[in-house]
Amino acid sequence: MSEFHFKDLTYELIGAAMEVHSQLGAGFMEGVYSEALGIEFQLREIPFLREKRFLVQYKGIQLRKDFYADFLVYDKIILELKALPCLTGEHEAQLMNYLYASKLKVGLLLNFGEKSLRYKRLII
């Protein structure tokens, strides 16, 4: 695919995350990066919700269990934050499940725990 959904928006979000990583570096807990990224989004006037709750259904029945995305940005992109030595396929699977459950198309997996910000754009 030569073009992907919300290309400009995802670049903008990655840029904000890079700024947070350049200011804080690696080594903090995920919550520190989450708070800092929220501030960066406010400074850049990027609309977002933190800890956005999504309901999950199974065969048309709403489950009592739900999930909370770290961020919902522009009402269309899920951001999942990590602060780990490295990302795994398990982390990608988590975000893919969030996308399927939310019926959204684009997600960003951001890892602040490495020397440089690591990110993965996922599209369904």
LINQUI-V20932 format. One record per residue. N is the residue number from 1. PHI is phi in whole degrees, 0 to 359 (999 if undefined). D_CENTER is the distance of its C-alpha to the mean C-alpha in Angstrom with 1 decimal. Layout:
n:N phi:PHI d_center:D_CENTER
n:N phi:PHI d_center:D_CENTER
This chain:
n:1 phi:999 d_center:21.7
n:2 phi:280 d_center:22.5
n:3 phi:235 d_center:20.3
n:4 phi:230 d_center:16.8
n:5 phi:302 d_center:15.2
n:6 phi:55 d_center:13.9
n:7 phi:306 d_center:14.8
n:8 phi:296 d_center:15.6
n:9 phi:295 d_center:12.6
n:10 phi:293 d_center:10.2
n:11 phi:299 d_center:12.8
n:12 phi:298 d_center:12.8
n:13 phi:292 d_center:9.2
n:14 phi:296 d_center:9.8
n:15 phi:299 d_center:13.1
n:16 phi:296 d_center:12.0
n:17 phi:295 d_center:10.0
n:18 phi:296 d_center:13.3
n:19 phi:297 d_center:15.4
n:20 phi:299 d_center:13.9
n:21 phi:295 d_center:14.5
n:22 phi:293 d_center:17.9
n:23 phi:281 d_center:18.9
n:24 phi:258 d_center:18.0
n:25 phi:70 d_center:18.2
n:26 phi:267 d_center:17.3
n:27 phi:118 d_center:18.6
n:28 phi:274 d_center:17.2
n:29 phi:286 d_center:15.6
n:30 phi:305 d_center:11.9
n:31 phi:300 d_center:13.1
n:32 phi:295 d_center:14.6
n:33 phi:294 d_center:11.7
n:34 phi:298 d_center:9.9
n:35 phi:296 d_center:13.2
n:36 phi:296 d_center:13.8
n:37 phi:294 d_center:10.6
n:38 phi:300 d_center:11.7
n:39 phi:295 d_center:15.1
n:40 phi:297 d_center:14.2
n:41 phi:297 d_center:12.7
n:42 phi:298 d_center:16.0
n:43 phi:298 d_center:18.1
n:44 phi:267 d_center:16.8
n:45 phi:56 d_center:17.2
n:46 phi:264 d_center:13.8
n:47 phi:288 d_center:13.7
n:48 phi:206 d_center:10.9
n:49 phi:233 d_center:11.1
n:50 phi:265 d_center:10.1
n:51 phi:52 d_center:10.5
n:52 phi:288 d_center:11.0
n:53 phi:277 d_center:13.5
n:54 phi:236 d_center:14.0
n:55 phi:273 d_center:17.4
n:56 phi:240 d_center:18.2
n:57 phi:243 d_center:21.5
n:58 phi:230 d_center:23.8
n:59 phi:51 d_center:26.7
n:60 phi:81 d_center:26.3
n:61 phi:253 d_center:26.5
n:62 phi:289 d_center:23.9
n:63 phi:280 d_center:23.0
n:64 phi:287 d_center:23.3
n:65 phi:278 d_center:20.2
n:66 phi:225 d_center:16.9
n:67 phi:222 d_center:13.3
n:68 phi:240 d_center:11.0
n:69 phi:283 d_center:7.3
n:70 phi:304 d_center:6.2
n:71 phi:217 d_center:5.8
n:72 phi:244 d_center:7.4
n:73 phi:243 d_center:8.5
n:74 phi:57 d_center:11.9
n:75 phi:58 d_center:12.3
n:76 phi:212 d_center:11.1
n:77 phi:233 d_center:7.5
n:78 phi:268 d_center:4.8
n:79 phi:247 d_center:1.2
n:80 phi:245 d_center:3.0
n:81 phi:259 d_center:5.4
n:82 phi:223 d_center:8.9
n:83 phi:222 d_center:12.2
n:84 phi:234 d_center:14.4
n:85 phi:299 d_center:17.3
n:86 phi:198 d_center:15.7
n:87 phi:271 d_center:13.2
n:88 phi:232 d_center:15.0
n:89 phi:298 d_center:15.3
n:90 phi:298 d_center:14.7
n:91 phi:292 d_center:11.0
n:92 phi:295 d_center:10.7
n:93 phi:298 d_center:12.9
n:94 phi:301 d_center:10.9
n:95 phi:294 d_center:8.0
n:96 phi:299 d_center:11.1
n:97 phi:299 d_center:12.7
n:98 phi:299 d_center:10.1
n:99 phi:295 d_center:10.6
n:100 phi:298 d_center:14.3
n:101 phi:293 d_center:14.7
n:102 phi:275 d_center:13.1
n:103 phi:65 d_center:15.0
n:104 phi:268 d_center:12.2
n:105 phi:259 d_center:12.5
n:106 phi:230 d_center:9.4
n:107 phi:222 d_center:6.0
n:108 phi:238 d_center:4.5
n:109 phi:257 d_center:5.0
n:110 phi:243 d_center:6.1
n:111 phi:244 d_center:9.4
n:112 phi:268 d_center:11.6
n:113 phi:275 d_center:14.4
n:114 phi:258 d_center:16.2
n:115 phi:304 d_center:18.8
n:116 phi:245 d_center:16.7
n:117 phi:302 d_center:13.0
n:118 phi:250 d_center:11.9
n:119 phi:220 d_center:9.2
n:120 phi:221 d_center:9.4
n:121 phi:264 d_center:9.1
n:122 phi:243 d_center:9.9
n:123 phi:227 d_center:12.3
n:124 phi:248 d_center:14.6
